[in-house]
Amino acid sequence: MAINRSYLAPGDLPAVAPVFPLSGALLLPRAELPLNVFEPRYLAMVDDALAGDRVIVMVQPDVSKPDLSQGPRLFGVGCLGRITQFAETGDGRYLVTLTGICRVRLPEEMTVETPYRQCRIDASAFAGDFDEGAGEADVDRSALLGALADFLEANKLEADWDGIQQAGTETLVNALSVMSPYGALEKQALLEADDLKARADMLVAITQMMLARMPGDDGEPSLQ
């Protein structure tokens, strides 16, 4: 039977959870990550999660290390998410939304008979993730919004600025990190940032570096 459980502290989490290795995918506390699930092993994982604790760890493969027999090596930190939306398609896929609970370390991969991988999880280093809005006052929100505006302008994109202005700072920082078009290493760094301020500062710095590398009007990289 599926369990509708609240997770309010590290001690509320299960000891072992299924892991979904996906490069470039980032989940953060209270942020949402939509997933299009189609591989049979991950369809089975979603089925089992829905029948149990409804949780899955999103983690990136560490491509800098050789593959193990059971698949690619994983980064040591991922984010545990709860399935909060689920739909089936007519062609056998699942459309799932995970909402982040907290970051977790993955100290041990389990030997299992399931087609998907499972790891022991440890959230003790990330107890602050359960405190909604923690560290918001320390974030330079104007710098974050300025970097976002520059990125949108450089890429000729539009955004709902009314919605952005009304969003809480934690929601804004984590949602922008999840949606950012950056690479696996940048996203892993955002995931492992010490606190919300560090994540926001890193997001601004990465954005500014990416903008500086974009060609200017004369086709040369911008020096701004």
VOLUMZA-584655 format. One record per atom (N, C-alpha, C): residue number from 1; atom name; x, y, z; residue in one letter. Coordinates in steps of 0.02 Angstrom, whole numbers, plus 50000, padded with zeros to 5 digits. Example, Ala and Ser with C-alpha at 12.3 -4.5 7.8 and 13.67 -1.06 7.14 Angstrom:
REM residues 2
 resi name    c1    c2    c3 resn
    1    N 50660 49716 50390    A
    1   CA 50615 49775 50390    A
    1    C 50660 49835 50390    A
    2    N 50642 49888 50354    S
    2   CA 50684 49947 50357    S
    2    C 50645 50002 50394    S
END
This chain:
REM residues 224
 resi name    c1    c2    c3 resn
    1    N 50042 49940 50000    M
    1   CA 50000 50000 50000    M
    1    C 50044 50062 50000    M
    2    N 50027 50111 49958    A
    2   CA 50066 50173 49956    A
    2    C 50060 50211 50021    A
    3    N 50113 50242 50041    I
    3   CA 50115 50278 50105    I
    3    C 50119 50352 50092    I
    4    N 50072 50390 50120    N
    4   CA 50073 50463 50116    N
    4    C 50106 50489 50179    N
    5    N 50172 50496 50177    R
    5   CA 50211 50508 50237    R
    5    C 50245 50576 50232    R
    6    N 50250 50609 50289    S
    6   CA 50287 50672 50292    S
    6    C 50358 50658 50314    S
    7    N 50405 50696 50285    Y
    7   CA 50476 50688 50302    Y
    7    C 50499 50755 50329    Y
    8    N 50511 50757 50395    L
    8   CA 50525 50820 50429    L
    8    C 50595 50823 50458    L
    9    N 50631 50767 50457    A
    9   CA 50699 50764 50486    A
    9    C 50734 50703 50457    A
   10    N 50801 50701 50461    P
   10   CA 50837 50643 50434    P
   10    C 50812 50576 50460    P
   11    N 50791 50574 50523    G
   11   CA 50768 50512 50552    G
   11    C 50703 50486 50523    G
   12    N 50667 50528 50486    D
   12   CA 50604 50506 50455    D
   12    C 50615 50468 50390    D
   13    N 50675 50470 50363    L
   13   CA 50687 50442 50297    L
   13    C 50700 50367 50301    L
   14    N 50684 50331 50248    P
   14   CA 50702 50260 50247    P
   14    C 50778 50252 50245    P
   15    N 50802 50194 50265    A
   15   CA 50874 50182 50267    A
   15    C 50902 50169 50197    A
   16    N 50860 50141 50153    V
   16   CA 50881 50123 50086    V
   16    C 50829 50151 50037    V
   17    N 50852 50175 49980    A
   17   CA 50806 50203 49930    A
   17    C 50830 50186 49860    A
   18    N 50784 50180 49812    P
   18   CA 50804 50170 49743    P
   18    C 50838 50233 49716    P
   19    N 50884 50223 49670    V
   19   CA 50920 50280 49640    V
   19    C 50907 50282 49565    V
   20    N 50900 50343 49541    F
   20   CA 50888 50355 49469    F
   20    C 50949 50394 49444    F
   21    N 50998 50362 49415    P
   21   CA 51056 50398 49388    P
   21    C 51038 50433 49323    P
   22    N 51047 50498 49320    L
   22   CA 51030 50536 49260    L
   22    C 51075 50597 49255    L
   23    N 51118 50597 49206    S
   23   CA 51165 50652 49197    S
   23    C 51129 50717 49180    S
   24    N 51149 50771 49213    G
   24   CA 51119 50836 49199    G
   24    C 51054 50850 49236    G
   25    N 51029 50800 49272    A
   25   CA 50966 50809 49309    A
   25    C 50982 50830 49380    A
   26    N 50951 50884 49402    L
   26   CA 50964 50911 49469    L
   26    C 50898 50918 49506    L
   27    N 50896 50891 49566    L
   27   CA 50839 50900 49611    L
   27    C 50865 50931 49675    L
   28    N 50826 50978 49702    L
   28   CA 50844 51013 49764    L
   28    C 50784 51015 49810    L
   29    N 50794 51026 49875    P
   29   CA 50739 51026 49922    P
   29    C 50683 51074 49901    P
   30    N 50622 51047 49899    R
   30   CA 50560 51082 49884    R
   30    C 50555 51106 49811    R
   31    N 50605 51091 49771    A
   31   CA 50600 51104 49699    A
   31    C 50567 51044 49665    A
   32    N 50542 51055 49605    E
   32   CA 50508 51002 49568    E
   32    C 50549 50983 49507    E
   33    N 50550 50918 49492    L
   33   CA 50586 50892 49434    L
   33    C 50539 50845 49396    L
   34    N 50517 50865 49335    P
   34   CA 50476 50820 49295    P
   34    C 50519 50768 49260    P
   35    N 50495 50707 49257    L
   35   CA 50531 50652 49226    L
   35    C 50487 50615 49177    L
   36    N 50516 50598 49120    N
   36   CA 50483 50556 49070    N
   36    C 50515 50487 49075    N
   37    N 50481 50440 49105    V
   37   CA 50510 50375 49121    V
   37    C 50486 50324 49069    V
   38    N 50534 50290 49037    F
   38   CA 50515 50242 48985    F
   38    C 50555 50177 48987    F
   39    N 50615 50177 49018    E
   39   CA 50653 50115 49022    E
   39    C 50618 50066 49069    E
   40    N 50614 50001 49051    P
   40   CA 50578 49952 49093    P
   40    C 50601 49951 49166    P
   41    N 50668 49956 49176    R
   41   CA 50692 49952 49245    R
   41    C 50668 50011 49287    R
   42    N 50661 50070 49256    Y
   42   CA 50639 50129 49293    Y
   42    C 50563 50132 49298    Y
   43    N 50528 50101 49251    L
   43   CA 50456 50093 49259    L
   43    C 50443 50049 49320    L
   44    N 50482 49995 49327    A
   44   CA 50475 49952 49385    A
   44    C 50492 49989 49449    A
   45    N 50543 50032 49446    M
   45   CA 50562 50072 49505    M
   45    C 50505 50117 49527    M
   46    N 50473 50151 49479    V
   46   CA 50417 50195 49496    V
   46    C 50359 50154 49525    V
   47    N 50345 50096 49495    D
   47   CA 50292 50053 49522    D
   47    C 50305 50036 49594    D
   48    N 50367 50015 49609    D
   48   CA 50384 49995 49678    D
   48    C 50383 50055 49725    D
   49    N 50406 50113 49701    A
   49   CA 50405 50173 49743    A
   49    C 50334 50192 49761    A
   50    N 50289 50190 49712    L
   50   CA 50220 50208 49725    L
   50    C 50187 50159 49774    L
   51    N 50209 50098 49774    A
   51   CA 50182 50048 49820    A
   51    C 50213 50052 49889    A
   52    N 50267 50091 49895    G
   52   CA 50302 50095 49959    G
   52    C 50306 50166 49985    G
   53    N 50368 50191 49993    D
   53   CA 50378 50256 50024    D
   53    C 50371 50315 49976    D
   54    N 50363 50300 49911    R
   54   CA 50356 50352 49859    R
   54    C 50418 50395 49850    R
   55    N 50476 50370 49868    V
   55   CA 50536 50410 49863    V
   55    C 50586 50379 49815    V
   56    N 50625 50422 49783    I
   56   CA 50677 50403 49736    I
   56    C 50734 50453 49745    I
   57    N 50795 50429 49741    V
   57   CA 50854 50474 49743    V
   57    C 50875 50490 49672    V
   58    N 50877 50554 49656    M
   58   CA 50905 50576 49592    M
   58    C 50980 50587 49604    M
   59    N 51020 50556 49563    V
   59   CA 51093 50562 49570    V
   59    C 51124 50560 49500    V
   60    N 51179 50596 49492    Q
   60   CA 51213 50598 49428    Q
   60    C 51267 50544 49424    Q
   61    N 51274 50512 49366    P
   61   CA 51331 50467 49356    P
   61    C 51396 50509 49356    P
   62    N 51448 50482 49385    D
   62   CA 51513 50515 49385    D
   62    C 51553 50487 49326    D
   63    N 51550 50522 49270    V
   63   CA 51581 50496 49209    V
   63    C 51657 50499 49212    V
   64    N 51685 50530 49263    S
   64   CA 51758 50534 49269    S
   64    C 51787 50468 49295    S
   65    N 51744 50423 49318    K
   65   CA 51767 50360 49346    K
   65    C 51740 50302 49304    K
   66    N 51776 50246 49303    P
   66   CA 51754 50190 49261    P
   66    C 51689 50160 49286    P
   67    N 51653 50129 49239    D
   67   CA 51589 50098 49256    D
   67    C 51600 50037 49301    D
   68    N 51551 50025 49344    L
   68   CA 51549 49963 49383    L
   68    C 51511 49911 49343    L
   69    N 51512 49850 49366    S
   69   CA 51475 49797 49331    S
   69    C 51401 49811 49328    S
   70    N 51373 49846 49379    Q
   70   CA 51302 49859 49382    Q
   70    C 51283 49926 49350    Q
   71    N 51333 49962 49324    G
   71   CA 51318 50025 49292    G
   71    C 51371 50077 49309    G
   72    N 51360 50139 49288    P
   72   CA 51410 50192 49300    P
   72    C 51417 50206 49374    P
   73    N 51477 50227 49394    R
   73   CA 51486 50251 49462    R
   73    C 51444 50313 49473    R
   74    N 51425 50323 49535    L
   74   CA 51381 50379 49552    L
   74    C 51419 50431 49593    L
   75    N 51399 50494 49586    F
   75   CA 51423 50544 49632    F
   75    C 51400 50525 49702    F
   76    N 51437 50548 49752    G
   76   CA 51422 50528 49821    G
   76    C 51364 50564 49853    G
   77    N 51338 50616 49820    V
   77   CA 51282 50655 49847    V
   77    C 51228 50660 49794    V
   78    N 51167 50645 49814    G
   78   CA 51108 50653 49771    G
   78    C 51054 50689 49811    G
   79    N 50993 50688 49785    C
   79   CA 50937 50719 49821    C
   79    C 50878 50672 49821    C
   80    N 50852 50660 49879    L
   80   CA 50793 50617 49886    L
   80    C 50731 50657 49869    L
   81    N 50689 50629 49826    G
   81   CA 50628 50662 49807    G
   81    C 50568 50617 49817    G
   82    N 50511 50648 49826    R
   82   CA 50448 50611 49834    R
   82    C 50406 50619 49771    R
   83    N 50376 50565 49749    I
   83   CA 50332 50568 49691    I
   83    C 50269 50606 49711    I
   84    N 50259 50664 49681    T
   84   CA 50201 50705 49697    T
   84    C 50151 50711 49639    T
   85    N 50173 50691 49579    Q
   85   CA 50127 50687 49523    Q
   85    C 50145 50626 49482    Q
   86    N 50093 50593 49455    F
   86   CA 50104 50532 49417    F
   86    C 50049 50526 49364    F
   87    N 50070 50510 49303    A
   87   CA 50021 50497 49250    A
   87    C 50050 50445 49202    A
   88    N 50006 50405 49173    E
   88   CA 50027 50356 49122    E
   88    C 50009 50384 49054    E
   89    N 50050 50366 49005    T
   89   CA 50035 50384 48936    T
   89    C 50009 50323 48898    T
   90    N 49985 50334 48838    G
   90   CA 49958 50279 48800    G
   90    C 50011 50234 48769    G
   91    N 50074 50255 48772    D
   91   CA 50127 50216 48742    D
   91    C 50174 50184 48794    D
   92    N 50150 50178 48855    G
   92   CA 50188 50141 48906    G
   92    C 50236 50182 48947    G
   93    N 50236 50248 48939    R
   93   CA 50280 50290 48979    R
   93    C 50245 50315 49042    R
   94    N 50285 50335 49091    Y
   94   CA 50259 50369 49150    Y
   94    C 50284 50441 49149    Y
   95    N 50240 50487 49165    L
   95   CA 50258 50556 49175    L
   95    C 50254 50570 49250    L
   96    N 50312 50582 49279    V
   96   CA 50319 50585 49351    V
   96    C 50348 50653 49370    V
   97    N 50324 50681 49425    T
   97   CA 50357 50739 49455    T
   97    C 50382 50721 49524    T
   98    N 50447 50733 49534    L
   98   CA 50477 50724 49600    L
   98    C 50483 50792 49634    L
   99    N 50465 50796 49697    T
   99   CA 50476 50856 49737    T
   99    C 50531 50841 49787    T
  100    N 50583 50882 49787    G
  100   CA 50641 50868 49829    G
  100    C 50626 50870 49903    G
  101    N 50654 50824 49939    I
  101   CA 50647 50822 50013    I
  101    C 50711 50848 50045    I
  102    N 50767 50816 50030    C
  102   CA 50831 50837 50057    C
  102    C 50887 50803 50018    C
  103    N 50946 50832 50024    R
  103   CA 51005 50800 49995    R
  103    C 51026 50741 50039    R
  104    N 51058 50693 50008    V
  104   CA 51080 50633 50044    V
  104    C 51148 50611 50019    V
  105    N 51187 50583 50063    R
  105   CA 51247 50548 50043    R
  105    C 51230 50475 50028    R
  106    N 51270 50445 49985    L
  106   CA 51258 50375 49965    L
  106    C 51318 50334 49986    L
  107    N 51322 50314 50049    P
  107   CA 51382 50281 50074    P
  107    C 51391 50209 50050    P
  108    N 51337 50178 50026    E
  108   CA 51343 50107 50008    E
  108    C 51289 50090 49957    E
  109    N 51310 50055 49904    E
  109   CA 51261 50028 49857    E
  109    C 51244 49957 49879    E
  110    N 51180 49941 49877    M
  110   CA 51157 49877 49902    M
  110    C 51159 49825 49846    M
  111    N 51167 49762 49867    T
  111   CA 51160 49706 49821    T
  111    C 51086 49686 49820    T
  112    N 51054 49696 49763    V
  112   CA 50981 49687 49760    V
  112    C 50963 49645 49699    V
  113    N 50902 49619 49700    E
  113   CA 50876 49581 49643    E
  113    C 50832 49623 49598    E
  114    N 50819 49684 49618    T
  114   CA 50777 49728 49576    T
  114    C 50816 49748 49514    T
  115    N 50782 49764 49459    P
  115   CA 50818 49784 49398    P
  115    C 50849 49854 49404    P
  116    N 50830 49891 49454    Y
  116   CA 50858 49958 49466    Y
  116    C 50903 49956 49528    Y
  117    N 50946 50005 49533    R
  117   CA 50995 50008 49587    R
  117    C 50965 50039 49650    R
  118    N 50991 50018 49707    Q
  118   CA 50970 50046 49771    Q
  118    C 51031 50060 49814    Q
  119    N 51027 50113 49853    C
  119   CA 51083 50133 49896    C
  119    C 51059 50147 49967    C
  120    N 51105 50135 50013    R
  120   CA 51093 50160 50081    R
  120    C 51099 50236 50079    R
  121    N 51057 50271 50115    I
  121   CA 51059 50344 50112    I
  121    C 51071 50373 50182    I
  122    N 51104 50430 50184    D
  122   CA 51120 50464 50247    D
  122    C 51110 50539 50238    D
  123    N 51061 50567 50273    A
  123   CA 51046 50638 50267    A
  123    C 51071 50678 50327    A
  124    N 51112 50648 50369    S
  124   CA 51132 50682 50431    S
  124    C 51171 50746 50418    S
  125    N 51208 50749 50363    A
  125   CA 51247 50809 50348    A
  125    C 51204 50865 50319    A
  126    N 51141 50849 50304    F
  126   CA 51098 50898 50270    F
  126    C 51033 50911 50309    F
  127    N 51038 50909 50375    A
  127   CA 50978 50920 50417    A
  127    C 50947 50988 50403    A
  128    N 50988 51038 50384    G
  128   CA 50961 51105 50370    G
  128    C 50915 51106 50309    G
  129    N 50918 51055 50267    D
  129   CA 50875 51053 50208    D
  129    C 50801 51049 50227    D
  130    N 50787 51027 50288    F
  130   CA 50717 51020 50308    F
  130    C 50687 51086 50332    F
  131    N 50729 51137 50341    D
  131   CA 50705 51202 50365    D
  131    C 50689 51246 50305    D
  132    N 50626 51250 50288    E
  132   CA 50605 51289 50230    E
  132    C 50624 51362 50237    E
  133    N 50656 51389 50187    G
  133   CA 50674 51460 50186    G
  133    C 50737 51477 50224    G
  134    N 50771 51427 50250    A
  134   CA 50832 51440 50289    A
  134    C 50884 51476 50246    A
  135    N 50912 51530 50270    G
  135   CA 50965 51566 50236    G
  135    C 50942 51615 50183    G
  136    N 50877 51625 50176    E
  136   CA 50852 51671 50124    E
  136    C 50878 51742 50134    E
  137    N 50882 51764 50196    A
  137   CA 50902 51833 50209    A
  137    C 50974 51847 50187    A
  138    N 51015 51795 50180    D
  138   CA 51085 51805 50162    D
  138    C 51097 51807 50086    D
  139    N 51046 51790 50048    V
  139   CA 51053 51786 49975    V
  139    C 51050 51856 49944    V
  140    N 51095 51870 49898    D
  140   CA 51094 51933 49860    D
  140    C 51044 51924 49803    D
  141    N 50981 51936 49819    R
  141   CA 50928 51924 49771    R
  141    C 50934 51969 49709    R
  142    N 50956 52031 49719    S
  142   CA 50963 52076 49662    S
  142    C 51015 52051 49613    S
  143    N 51071 52024 49639    A
  143   CA 51123 51997 49595    A
  143    C 51097 51936 49557    A
  144    N 51056 51895 49590    L
  144   CA 51027 51836 49558    L
  144    C 50980 51856 49502    L
  145    N 50937 51905 49516    L
  145   CA 50890 51928 49465    L
  145    C 50926 51962 49408    L
  146    N 50980 51998 49424    G
  146   CA 51019 52031 49372    G
  146    C 51051 51980 49325    G
  147    N 51079 51927 49353    A
  147   CA 51109 51874 49312    A
  147    C 51057 51840 49269    A
  148    N 50998 51829 49298    L
  148   CA 50944 51798 49260    L
  148    C 50923 51843 49202    L
  149    N 50915 51907 49215    A
  149   CA 50895 51954 49162    A
  149    C 50947 51955 49106    A
  150    N 51012 51955 49124    D
  150   CA 51065 51955 49074    D
  150    C 51063 51891 49032    D
  151    N 51051 51835 49066    F
  151   CA 51049 51771 49030    F
  151    C 50990 51769 48981    F
  152    N 50932 51792 49004    L
  152   CA 50873 51792 48961    L
  152    C 50884 51838 48901    L
  153    N 50913 51897 48913    E
  153   CA 50924 51944 48859    E
  153    C 50974 51916 48808    E
  154    N 51028 51886 48833    A
  154   CA 51079 51859 48788    A
  154    C 51052 51802 48745    A
  155    N 51004 51765 48772    N
  155   CA 50976 51708 48736    N
  155    C 50908 51723 48704    N
  156    N 50889 51788 48706    K
  156   CA 50826 51810 48676    K
  156    C 50766 51769 48701    K
  157    N 50764 51763 48767    L
  157   CA 50711 51726 48800    L
  157    C 50668 51774 48841    L
  158    N 50607 51753 48856    E
  158   CA 50562 51793 48898    E
  158    C 50545 51753 48960    E
  159    N 50522 51788 49011    A
  159   CA 50504 51755 49073    A
  159    C 50445 51792 49105    A
  160    N 50412 51758 49150    D
  160   CA 50357 51787 49188    D
  160    C 50387 51825 49247    D
  161    N 50403 51889 49236    W
  161   CA 50437 51926 49289    W
  161    C 50393 51939 49349    W
  162    N 50327 51944 49339    D
  162   CA 50282 51952 49397    D
  162    C 50287 51891 49442    D
  163    N 50286 51832 49411    G
  163   CA 50291 51771 49451    G
  163    C 50359 51764 49484    G
  164    N 50412 51784 49448    I
  164   CA 50479 51780 49476    I
  164    C 50486 51827 49536    I
  165    N 50460 51887 49530    Q
  165   CA 50466 51936 49585    Q
  165    C 50427 51912 49647    Q
  166    N 50373 51875 49636    Q
  166   CA 50332 51853 49692    Q
  166    C 50358 51789 49724    Q
  167    N 50402 51753 49689    A
  167   CA 50427 51690 49716    A
  167    C 50472 51701 49777    A
  168    N 50467 51656 49825    G
  168   CA 50513 51659 49881    G
  168    C 50585 51649 49859    G
  169    N 50631 51674 49898    T
  169   CA 50702 51671 49878    T
  169    C 50726 51599 49872    T
  170    N 50710 51557 49919    E
  170   CA 50731 51487 49915    E
  170    C 50701 51454 49853    E
  171    N 50638 51466 49841    T
  171   CA 50605 51437 49782    T
  171    C 50640 51461 49719    T
  172    N 50656 51525 49717    L
  172   CA 50688 51553 49657    L
  172    C 50757 51523 49646    L
  173    N 50799 51522 49698    V
  173   CA 50867 51495 49691    V
  173    C 50866 51422 49669    V
  174    N 50825 51382 49703    N
  174   CA 50825 51310 49687    N
  174    C 50792 51295 49620    N
  175    N 50739 51331 49604    A
  175   CA 50706 51319 49539    A
  175    C 50752 51339 49482    A
  176    N 50787 51396 49488    L
  176   CA 50833 51417 49435    L
  176    C 50891 51369 49429    L
  177    N 50914 51342 49484    S
  177   CA 50968 51292 49482    S
  177    C 50945 51229 49446    S
  178    N 50885 51206 49462    V
  178   CA 50858 51145 49430    V
  178    C 50849 51156 49355    V
  179    N 50825 51214 49335    M
  179   CA 50810 51227 49264    M
  179    C 50870 51252 49224    M
  180    N 50926 51266 49258    S
  180   CA 50983 51294 49224    S
  180    C 51010 51247 49170    S
  181    N 51034 51274 49114    P
  181   CA 51057 51232 49059    P
  181    C 51131 51214 49064    P
  182    N 51156 51208 49124    Y
  182   CA 51228 51198 49133    Y
  182    C 51245 51123 49135    Y
  183    N 51310 51108 49133    G
  183   CA 51333 51039 49129    G
  183    C 51329 51002 49195    G
  184    N 51348 50938 49192    A
  184   CA 51342 50894 49250    A
  184    C 51384 50918 49308    A
  185    N 51446 50939 49295    L
  185   CA 51489 50961 49351    L
  185    C 51463 51024 49384    L
  186    N 51438 51071 49343    E
  186   CA 51409 51132 49372    E
  186    C 51347 51115 49414    E
  187    N 51306 51070 49389    K
  187   CA 51246 51053 49427    K
  187    C 51263 51015 49491    K
  188    N 51315 50974 49489    Q
  188   CA 51336 50939 49549    Q
  188    C 51362 50989 49601    Q
  189    N 51398 51039 49577    A
  189   CA 51423 51091 49623    A
  189    C 51365 51130 49654    A
  190    N 51314 51145 49615    L
  190   CA 51255 51179 49643    L
  190    C 51221 51135 49695    L
  191    N 51217 51070 49682    L
  191   CA 51186 51024 49729    L
  191    C 51224 51023 49795    L
  192    N 51291 51022 49791    E
  192   CA 51331 51012 49851    E
  192    C 51349 51078 49886    E
  193    N 51324 51135 49862    A
  193   CA 51338 51199 49894    A
  193    C 51319 51196 49968    A
  194    N 51360 51230 50009    D
  194   CA 51351 51225 50082    D
  194    C 51282 51248 50105    D
  195    N 51258 51303 50075    D
  195   CA 51194 51331 50098    D
  195    C 51163 51369 50040    D
  196    N 51106 51400 50053    L
  196   CA 51069 51434 50000    L
  196    C 51108 51492 49971    L
  197    N 51142 51530 50014    K
  197   CA 51182 51587 49990    K
  197    C 51238 51562 49944    K
  198    N 51272 51509 49965    A
  198   CA 51327 51482 49924    A
  198    C 51300 51458 49856    A
  199    N 51241 51428 49857    R
  199   CA 51212 51405 49793    R
  199    C 51194 51464 49749    R
  200    N 51164 51516 49778    A
  200   CA 51146 51574 49738    A
  200    C 51207 51609 49710    A
  201    N 51259 51617 49751    D
  201   CA 51321 51649 49728    D
  201    C 51353 51608 49672    D
  202    N 51352 51542 49679    M
  202   CA 51380 51499 49628    M
  202    C 51340 51503 49563    M
  203    N 51274 51505 49569    L
  203   CA 51232 51510 49510    L
  203    C 51245 51575 49472    L
  204    N 51253 51630 49509    V
  204   CA 51270 51694 49478    V
  204    C 51338 51690 49443    V
  205    N 51387 51661 49478    A
  205   CA 51455 51657 49450    A
  205    C 51457 51614 49387    A
  206    N 51423 51557 49388    I
  206   CA 51421 51512 49330    I
  206    C 51387 51548 49272    I
  207    N 51332 51583 49286    T
  207   CA 51296 51618 49234    T
  207    C 51340 51672 49203    T
  208    N 51375 51709 49244    Q
  208   CA 51419 51762 49218    Q
  208    C 51475 51734 49176    Q
  209    N 51503 51676 49197    M
  209   CA 51555 51645 49157    M
  209    C 51529 51621 49090    M
  210    N 51469 51592 49090    M
  210   CA 51440 51569 49027    M
  210    C 51425 51628 48981    M
  211    N 51401 51683 49008    L
  211   CA 51386 51741 48967    L
  211    C 51451 51771 48938    L
  212    N 51504 51769 48978    A
  212   CA 51568 51797 48954    A
  212    C 51596 51757 48896    A
  213    N 51577 51693 48892    R
  213   CA 51602 51650 48838    R
  213    C 51560 51654 48775    R
  214    N 51502 51685 48780    M
  214   CA 51458 51690 48722    M
  214    C 51487 51740 48672    M
  215    N 51479 51727 48606    P
  215   CA 51504 51774 48556    P
  215    C 51470 51842 48563    P
  216    N 51508 51896 48553    G
  216   CA 51478 51963 48551    G
  216    C 51450 51977 48482    G
  217    N 51430 52039 48471    D
  217   CA 51401 52058 48407    D
  217    C 51450 52049 48349    D
  218    N 51516 52052 48364    D
  218   CA 51566 52045 48312    D
  218    C 51590 51973 48304    D
  219    N 51555 51927 48338    G
  219   CA 51574 51857 48333    G
  219    C 51629 51835 48380    G
  220    N 51657 51883 48418    E
  220   CA 51710 51867 48466    E
  220    C 51679 51858 48535    E
  221    N 51711 51818 48579    P
  221   CA 51685 51810 48646    P
  221    C 51679 51877 48681    P
  222    N 51626 51885 48720    S
  222   CA 51616 51947 48757    S
  222    C 51667 51951 48814    S
  223    N 51690 52011 48829    L
  223   CA 51736 52022 48884    L
  223    C 51702 52054 48943    L
  224    N 51636 52061 48941    Q
  224   CA 51601 52093 48996    Q
  224    C 51596 52045 49054    Q
END
